[in-house]
Amino acid sequence: MIMTLVFYGLAAIGLIFSFVKSKENTILALKKAWKAFANIMPQFLGIILLIGVLLSILSAQQISQLIGADSGWVGVLIAAVIGSITLIPGFVAFPLAAALLENGAGTMQIGAFVSTLMMVGIVTMPMEFLYFGKKATILRNGMGFIFSILVAVVMGVLL
């Protein structure tokens, strides 16, 4: 809570400093920030709604069975496959990961989920084929998947 207040305070001080230095540029920057926020908000709300629905359907016990610490390598693979298929932006992935951890998911499994979410894109493969070619796309996604499993192992050992 204190860190949040500190960051908000620093942001307010920075905004005031910017406004004093250049009123026009600050207003322009605030307008651009508002447009970016407005573009992101529908997607963000949709993901938050999806998280809420999933957490209301799945109990902590069910989440723990699927991707909990006791699910072992099967849970890591389930989380990695789900992360590879799902297309969620990073600013939503981390709160989702925190919610899953609070509801019984394992650290290794969440490591695999978030890593594959960021590095593997099954949904975007057709578009990548057009720009990068099939070989490069498959190589990139395959290496991302393998690296995500390594991330899960490291997280399991360290945490």
C-alpha positions as a Markdown table, in Angstrom:
| # | Residue | x | y | z |
|---|---|---|---|---|
| 1 | Met | 0.0 | 0.0 | 0.0 |
| 2 | Ile | 2.8 | 2.4 | 0.9 |
| 3 | Met | 4.7 | 1.7 | -2.3 |
| 4 | Thr | 1.5 | 2.4 | -4.3 |
| 5 | Leu | 1.2 | 5.7 | -2.7 |
| 6 | Val | 4.8 | 6.5 | -3.3 |
| 7 | Phe | 4.5 | 5.7 | -7.0 |
| 8 | Tyr | 1.3 | 7.8 | -7.3 |
| 9 | Gly | 3.0 | 10.6 | -5.5 |
| 10 | Leu | 6.0 | 10.4 | -7.8 |
| 11 | Ala | 3.8 | 10.4 | -10.8 |
| 12 | Ala | 1.9 | 13.4 | -9.5 |
| 13 | Ile | 5.1 | 15.3 | -8.9 |
| 14 | Gly | 6.3 | 14.4 | -12.4 |
| 15 | Leu | 3.1 | 15.6 | -13.9 |
| 16 | Ile | 3.3 | 18.9 | -12.1 |
| 17 | Phe | 6.9 | 19.3 | -13.1 |
| 18 | Ser | 5.9 | 18.6 | -16.8 |
| 19 | Phe | 3.0 | 21.0 | -16.6 |
| 20 | Val | 5.2 | 23.8 | -15.3 |
| 21 | Lys | 7.8 | 23.1 | -17.9 |
| 22 | Ser | 5.4 | 22.9 | -20.9 |
| 23 | Lys | 1.7 | 23.2 | -20.5 |
| 24 | Glu | 1.0 | 22.4 | -24.2 |
| 25 | Asn | 3.2 | 19.3 | -24.3 |
| 26 | Thr | 1.7 | 18.0 | -21.0 |
| 27 | Ile | -1.8 | 18.4 | -22.2 |
| 28 | Leu | -0.9 | 16.7 | -25.6 |
| 29 | Ala | 0.7 | 13.8 | -23.7 |
| 30 | Leu | -2.3 | 13.4 | -21.4 |
| 31 | Lys | -4.6 | 13.3 | -24.4 |
| 32 | Lys | -2.4 | 10.6 | -26.1 |
| 33 | Ala | -2.4 | 8.7 | -22.8 |
| 34 | Trp | -6.1 | 8.8 | -22.5 |
| 35 | Lys | -6.6 | 7.6 | -26.1 |
| 36 | Ala | -4.2 | 4.7 | -25.4 |
| 37 | Phe | -6.1 | 3.9 | -22.2 |
| 38 | Ala | -9.4 | 4.0 | -24.0 |
| 39 | Asn | -8.1 | 1.6 | -26.7 |
| 40 | Ile | -6.8 | -0.9 | -24.0 |
| 41 | Met | -9.8 | -0.7 | -21.7 |
| 42 | Pro | -12.3 | -2.9 | -23.6 |
| 43 | Gln | -9.7 | -5.7 | -24.0 |
| 44 | Phe | -8.7 | -5.3 | -20.3 |
| 45 | Leu | -12.3 | -5.4 | -19.1 |
| 46 | Gly | -13.0 | -8.5 | -21.2 |
| 47 | Ile | -10.0 | -10.3 | -19.7 |
| 48 | Ile | -11.0 | -9.2 | -16.2 |
| 49 | Leu | -14.5 | -10.5 | -16.8 |
| 50 | Leu | -13.0 | -13.8 | -18.1 |
| 51 | Ile | -10.9 | -14.1 | -15.0 |
| 52 | Gly | -13.9 | -13.5 | -12.8 |
| 53 | Val | -16.0 | -16.1 | -14.6 |
| 54 | Leu | -13.2 | -18.7 | -14.6 |
| 55 | Leu | -12.5 | -18.1 | -10.9 |
| 56 | Ser | -16.2 | -18.4 | -10.1 |
| 57 | Ile | -16.6 | -21.7 | -12.1 |
| 58 | Leu | -13.4 | -23.3 | -11.0 |
| 59 | Ser | -12.8 | -23.7 | -7.3 |
| 60 | Ala | -9.4 | -23.3 | -5.7 |
| 61 | Gln | -9.3 | -27.1 | -5.4 |
| 62 | Gln | -9.9 | -27.6 | -9.1 |
| 63 | Ile | -7.3 | -25.1 | -10.1 |
| 64 | Ser | -4.9 | -26.8 | -7.7 |
| 65 | Gln | -5.7 | -30.2 | -9.2 |
| 66 | Leu | -5.1 | -28.9 | -12.8 |
| 67 | Ile | -2.1 | -26.7 | -12.3 |
| 68 | Gly | -1.3 | -26.8 | -8.6 |
| 69 | Ala | 2.1 | -27.6 | -7.2 |
| 70 | Asp | 1.1 | -31.3 | -6.7 |
| 71 | Ser | 0.1 | -31.6 | -10.4 |
| 72 | Gly | 3.8 | -32.0 | -11.3 |
| 73 | Trp | 4.9 | -32.1 | -14.9 |
| 74 | Val | 1.4 | -32.8 | -16.2 |
| 75 | Gly | 0.3 | -29.5 | -14.7 |
| 76 | Val | 3.4 | -27.7 | -16.1 |
| 77 | Leu | 2.5 | -29.1 | -19.6 |
| 78 | Ile | -1.2 | -28.2 | -19.2 |
| 79 | Ala | -0.2 | -24.6 | -18.2 |
| 80 | Ala | 2.3 | -24.4 | -21.0 |
| 81 | Val | -0.2 | -25.5 | -23.6 |
| 82 | Ile | -2.9 | -23.1 | -22.3 |
| 83 | Gly | -0.3 | -20.3 | -22.3 |
| 84 | Ser | 0.7 | -21.2 | -25.9 |
| 85 | Ile | -2.8 | -21.0 | -27.2 |
| 86 | Thr | -4.1 | -18.1 | -25.2 |
| 87 | Leu | -3.6 | -14.5 | -26.5 |
| 88 | Ile | -3.5 | -12.2 | -23.5 |
| 89 | Pro | -1.4 | -9.0 | -23.2 |
| 90 | Gly | 1.3 | -8.8 | -20.6 |
| 91 | Phe | -0.4 | -6.2 | -18.4 |
| 92 | Val | -3.3 | -8.7 | -17.9 |
| 93 | Ala | -1.2 | -11.8 | -17.7 |
| 94 | Phe | 0.6 | -10.9 | -14.5 |
| 95 | Pro | -2.6 | -10.1 | -12.5 |
| 96 | Leu | -4.1 | -13.3 | -13.8 |
| 97 | Ala | -1.0 | -15.2 | -12.7 |
| 98 | Ala | -1.3 | -13.7 | -9.2 |
| 99 | Ala | -5.0 | -14.6 | -9.0 |
| 100 | Leu | -4.2 | -18.2 | -10.1 |
| 101 | Leu | -1.4 | -18.4 | -7.5 |
| 102 | Glu | -3.8 | -17.2 | -4.8 |
| 103 | Asn | -6.3 | -19.8 | -5.8 |
| 104 | Gly | -4.0 | -22.8 | -5.6 |
| 105 | Ala | -1.8 | -22.8 | -8.8 |
| 106 | Gly | 1.8 | -23.9 | -8.4 |
| 107 | Thr | 4.8 | -21.7 | -9.0 |
| 108 | Met | 6.3 | -23.9 | -11.7 |
| 109 | Gln | 3.0 | -24.1 | -13.5 |
| 110 | Ile | 2.5 | -20.4 | -13.5 |
| 111 | Gly | 6.0 | -19.9 | -14.7 |
| 112 | Ala | 5.3 | -22.1 | -17.6 |
| 113 | Phe | 2.0 | -20.4 | -18.3 |
| 114 | Val | 3.2 | -16.8 | -18.2 |
| 115 | Ser | 6.4 | -17.7 | -20.2 |
| 116 | Thr | 4.5 | -19.4 | -23.0 |
| 117 | Leu | 1.9 | -16.7 | -22.9 |
| 118 | Met | 4.6 | -14.1 | -23.7 |
| 119 | Met | 6.8 | -16.2 | -26.0 |
| 120 | Val | 4.7 | -18.7 | -27.9 |
| 121 | Gly | 1.9 | -17.7 | -30.2 |
| 122 | Ile | -0.1 | -20.5 | -31.7 |
| 123 | Val | -3.0 | -18.1 | -32.5 |
| 124 | Thr | -0.6 | -15.7 | -34.3 |
| 125 | Met | 1.2 | -18.4 | -36.3 |
| 126 | Pro | -0.7 | -17.9 | -39.6 |
| 127 | Met | 0.3 | -14.2 | -39.6 |
| 128 | Glu | 3.9 | -15.0 | -38.6 |
| 129 | Phe | 4.1 | -17.5 | -41.5 |
| 130 | Leu | 3.4 | -14.6 | -43.9 |
| 131 | Tyr | 6.0 | -12.3 | -42.5 |
| 132 | Phe | 8.8 | -14.7 | -41.2 |
| 133 | Gly | 8.1 | -17.9 | -43.1 |
| 134 | Lys | 7.1 | -21.3 | -41.7 |
| 135 | Lys | 10.6 | -22.4 | -40.7 |
| 136 | Ala | 11.4 | -19.3 | -38.6 |
| 137 | Thr | 8.0 | -19.3 | -37.0 |
| 138 | Ile | 8.1 | -22.9 | -36.0 |
| 139 | Leu | 11.6 | -22.5 | -34.8 |
| 140 | Arg | 10.8 | -19.4 | -32.7 |
| 141 | Asn | 7.7 | -20.9 | -31.2 |
| 142 | Gly | 9.5 | -24.2 | -30.5 |
| 143 | Met | 12.4 | -22.5 | -28.8 |
| 144 | Gly | 10.0 | -20.3 | -26.8 |
| 145 | Phe | 8.1 | -23.4 | -25.6 |
| 146 | Ile | 11.4 | -25.2 | -24.6 |
| 147 | Phe | 12.6 | -22.0 | -22.8 |
| 148 | Ser | 9.3 | -21.7 | -21.0 |
| 149 | Ile | 9.7 | -25.2 | -19.6 |
| 150 | Leu | 13.2 | -24.3 | -18.5 |
| 151 | Val | 11.8 | -21.2 | -16.8 |
| 152 | Ala | 9.3 | -23.4 | -15.0 |
| 153 | Val | 12.1 | -25.7 | -13.8 |
| 154 | Val | 14.2 | -22.8 | -12.6 |
| 155 | Met | 11.2 | -21.3 | -10.7 |
| 156 | Gly | 10.5 | -24.7 | -9.2 |
| 157 | Val | 14.0 | -25.0 | -7.9 |
| 158 | Leu | 14.4 | -21.4 | -6.7 |
| 159 | Leu | 11.0 | -20.8 | -5.3 |
